[in-house]
Amino acid sequence: MPLVRVPATTANLGPGFDTLGMALDLYDELLIEASADLEITVTGEGEATIPRGPENIAYRAAMAVFARAGRPEVNLKIAMHNSIPVARGLGSSAAALVGGLVGANALLGAPLSREELVNLATHLEGHPDNVAPAILGGLVVAARDGDRVYCRRLEPPAGLMTVVAIPQFTLSTKVSRGVLPARVALTDAVFNLSRVGLLLAAVQAGDLELMGRMMEDKLHQPYRLPLVPGMGEVFAAAREAGALAVALSGSGPSVIAFCRGRKPEVGRVMAAAFARHGVACTIKELAPCYQGAIVIENTSNSI
């Protein structure tokens, strides 16, 4: 009966569209076991909307592990307790998917490696920027090459903290991706490429100032601005209050500020800026999570 804990994630980190992600210390938990009948329960975030049938993301992920491992499917009892807000840009769907993968893998005696889980998760999710750090922890850079995903995990710089403003409305990834252009200007592509390269170098060097300076973006955030009322003003307010950088978390609508140490004032001004545009939000101060999804308890033998 594996109990799995999976961290939230923030994807893109500004310029790293679909390639960069970082785990955060906010967690969903998933308990999984073989059962006579399919049974899924959900408590916490999303308990009123998350499906309880075969279409449930965690269940589908678990069945993908059974198939990849060449094991016959069984009915499962899955209990999900969620702390990650749903459809807010903090990797809630990736956490559910990874929970199902890691839980089922543990239930089967761990036939799949972490690398195989990252590849399977990316195949199911469509891109690796959330699932890779959810599995590996830390800050992850990932790229797809055909059916294979290559990724490397980096340690977030010491002293890095984040302040996340989470609006009380949802924004689906499908809608957020739908506003992006099919083609971008060469100058914008070069702008982002240069910043991703220096951002990663800054992370490796532990240079928070340079990391912050390299988080500007021209490939996705300008196009998503109309989807999040007040987003531009929230960015400006956070920087003025001392944030090193500000970005849309994943596809939004949450906005994440990167800071040196704790900066409570950053959260206050972000909330006030959103409020001026009629948007209520929750503020969370989150640290990087250095460990990805883990089995924190396993009280039964594998099947």
Backbone hydrogen bonds, N-H to C=O, Kabsch-Sander energy under -0.5 kcal/mol:
donor,donor_aa,acceptor,acceptor_aa,energy
3,L,297,E,-3.1
4,V,2,P,-0.6
4,V,30,L,-3.2
5,R,294,I,-2.7
6,V,28,D,-2.8
8,A,24,L,-0.8
8,A,26,L,-2.6
9,T,90,L,-1.8
10,T,22,M,-2.5
12,N,20,L,-3.3
13,L,11,A,-1.1
16,G,12,N,-1.9
17,F,15,P,-1.6
19,T,16,G,-2.3
20,L,16,G,-2.2
21,G,140,V,-1.7
22,M,10,T,-2.1
23,A,138,G,-2.3
24,L,8,A,-2.7
25,D,287,A,-2.2
26,L,24,L,-2.1
28,D,6,V,-2.4
29,E,81,H,-2.9
30,L,4,V,-2.4
31,L,79,A,-2.7
32,I,2,P,-2.1
33,E,77,K,-1.6
35,S,75,N,-2.1
39,E,76,L,-2.3
41,T,78,I,-2.5
43,T,80,M,-2.5
45,E,82,N,-2.4
47,E,44,G,-1.8
49,T,46,G,-1.3
50,I,46,G,-2.7
56,N,53,G,-2.2
60,R,56,N,-2.6
61,A,57,I,-2.4
62,A,58,A,-2.3
63,M,59,Y,-2.4
64,A,60,R,-1.6
65,V,61,A,-1.6
66,F,62,A,-1.9
67,A,63,M,-2.3
68,R,64,A,-2.6
69,A,65,V,-2.6
70,G,67,A,-1.0
71,R,66,F,-2.9
77,K,33,E,-3.1
78,I,39,E,-3.1
78,I,76,L,-0.6
79,A,31,L,-2.7
80,M,41,T,-3.0
80,M,78,I,-0.5
81,H,29,E,-3.0
82,N,43,T,-2.6
82,N,80,M,-0.5
88,R,85,P,-0.7
95,A,91,G,-2.4
96,A,92,S,-2.0
97,L,93,S,-2.4
98,V,94,A,-3.0
99,G,95,A,-2.5
100,G,96,A,-2.1
101,L,97,L,-2.2
102,V,98,V,-3.1
103,G,99,G,-2.4
104,A,100,G,-2.2
105,N,101,L,-2.4
106,A,102,V,-2.2
107,L,103,G,-2.3
108,L,104,A,-1.7
109,G,106,A,-1.4
110,A,105,N,-3.7
117,L,113,S,-2.2
118,V,114,R,-2.5
119,N,115,E,-2.1
120,L,116,E,-2.4
121,A,117,L,-2.9
122,T,118,V,-2.4
123,H,119,N,-2.1
124,L,120,L,-2.0
125,E,121,A,-2.8
126,G,122,T,-3.0
132,A,128,P,-2.3
134,A,130,N,-1.7
135,I,131,V,-1.7
136,L,132,A,-2.8
137,G,133,P,-2.5
138,G,289,C,-3.2
139,L,154,L,-2.6
140,V,21,G,-3.1
141,V,152,R,-2.3
142,A,19,T,-2.4
143,A,150,Y,-2.6
145,D,148,R,-3.3
148,R,145,D,-1.7
150,Y,143,A,-3.1
152,R,141,V,-2.3
154,L,139,L,-3.8
160,L,157,P,-1.7
161,M,259,C,-2.4
162,T,286,L,-2.2
163,V,257,A,-2.3
164,V,284,K,-3.3
165,A,163,V,-0.5
165,A,255,V,-3.0
166,I,164,V,-0.6
166,I,282,T,-3.3
168,Q,280,A,-2.5
169,F,167,P,-0.7
171,L,87,A,-2.1
176,S,172,S,-2.4
177,R,173,T,-2.7
178,G,174,K,-1.4
179,V,175,V,-0.7
179,V,176,S,-0.6
180,L,177,R,-1.5
189,A,185,A,-2.0
190,V,186,L,-2.5
191,F,187,T,-2.1
192,N,188,D,-2.1
193,L,189,A,-2.5
194,S,190,V,-2.5
195,R,191,F,-1.4
196,V,192,N,-2.6
197,G,193,L,-2.1
198,L,194,S,-2.0
199,L,195,R,-2.5
200,L,196,V,-2.3
201,A,197,G,-1.8
202,A,198,L,-2.5
203,V,199,L,-2.2
204,Q,200,L,-2.3
205,A,201,A,-1.7
206,G,202,A,-0.8
206,G,203,V,-0.9
207,D,202,A,-2.6
208,L,206,G,-1.1
211,M,207,D,-2.3
212,G,208,L,-2.5
213,R,209,E,-2.0
214,M,210,L,-1.6
215,M,212,G,-1.4
224,R,220,H,-1.3
225,L,221,Q,-0.9
227,L,224,R,-1.5
228,V,224,R,-0.6
228,V,225,L,-1.3
231,M,228,V,-2.1
234,V,230,G,-2.6
235,F,231,M,-2.4
236,A,232,G,-2.1
237,A,233,E,-2.5
238,A,234,V,-2.3
239,R,235,F,-2.0
240,E,236,A,-2.3
241,A,237,A,-1.5
242,G,239,R,-1.5
243,A,238,A,-2.3
244,L,258,F,-2.5
245,A,258,F,-1.3
247,A,256,I,-2.4
249,S,254,S,-2.7
250,G,11,A,-1.9
250,G,248,L,-0.8
252,G,249,S,-2.4
254,S,88,R,-1.9
255,V,165,A,-2.2
256,I,247,A,-2.9
257,A,163,V,-3.0
258,F,245,A,-2.7
259,C,161,M,-3.3
261,G,159,G,-3.2
261,G,259,C,-0.9
266,V,263,K,-1.3
267,G,263,K,-0.9
268,R,264,P,-1.7
269,V,265,E,-2.3
270,M,266,V,-2.0
271,A,267,G,-2.4
272,A,268,R,-2.0
273,A,269,V,-2.3
274,F,270,M,-2.3
275,A,271,A,-2.4
276,R,272,A,-1.7
277,H,274,F,-1.6
278,G,275,A,-2.0
279,V,274,F,-2.2
280,A,278,G,-0.6
282,T,166,I,-2.2
284,K,164,V,-2.3
286,L,162,T,-1.8
286,L,284,K,-0.7
289,C,23,A,-2.4
290,Y,288,P,-0.6
292,G,136,L,-0.6
293,A,134,A,-2.0
294,I,5,R,-2.1
296,I,3,L,-2.2
296,I,294,I,-0.9
297,E,3,L,-1.1
299,T,1,M,-0.9
303,I,107,L,-2.9
